[in-house]
Amino acid sequence: MTELEVAAAMGAKVLERFPAGAPRGSWPAEEYAARRRAQGEPATVVMDLKSDAFLVVVRTRDDD
């Protein structure tokens, strides 16, 4: 599954991607998502196992 497929399956837009191999104690994807949430954007972090990366995403559709 590619990054675009992950986003489409989730109904989400990928804002940024971060390699999973960050130094111990460093959480760049979570920190980026927190900054986006502080700006009012409901960002969340998901793991793309195929690319071994964390994706910061926002939902683009309502599943109600």
C-alpha positions in Angstrom: 0.0 0.0 0.0 1.5 3.4 -1.0 1.2 6.6 1.0 -1.6 7.7 -1.4 -3.4 4.4 -0.9 -3.2 4.8 2.9 -4.6 8.3 2.7 -7.4 7.2 0.4 -8.3 4.2 2.6 -8.5 6.5 5.6 -10.2 9.3 3.9 -7.3 11.5 4.9 -4.8 14.0 3.5 -1.1 13.4 4.3 0.4 16.6 5.7 3.9 15.3 6.3 5.9 12.0 6.5 8.7 11.1 8.9 11.0 8.1 8.8 10.4 5.7 11.6 14.1 5.6 12.5 14.2 8.8 14.6 16.8 8.9 17.4 15.7 7.4 20.7 13.5 9.8 22.6 12.7 11.9 19.5 9.1 11.9 18.2 9.2 14.4 15.2 5.8 13.2 13.8 4.1 13.6 17.1 5.6 17.0 17.7 4.6 18.1 14.2 1.1 16.9 14.7 0.9 18.7 18.1 1.9 21.9 16.4 -0.8 21.5 13.8 -3.4 20.7 16.5 -2.3 23.9 18.3 -3.2 25.8 15.1 -6.7 24.2 15.1 -6.1 21.4 12.6 -7.1 17.9 13.8 -3.9 16.2 12.8 -3.1 12.7 13.9 -0.2 10.3 13.3 -0.4 6.9 11.6 2.2 4.3 10.8 2.7 3.3 7.2 4.3 -0.1 7.7 5.2 -0.7 4.0 7.3 2.5 3.8 8.4 2.3 7.5 7.3 5.9 8.1 5.0 7.9 10.3 2.4 9.9 8.4 0.8 13.0 9.9 -2.8 13.1 8.5 -6.1 15.0 8.7 -9.4 13.5 7.8 -10.9 14.7 4.5 -14.3 13.1 4.8 -16.9 12.2 7.5 -17.6 8.5 7.9 -21.0 9.1 9.6 
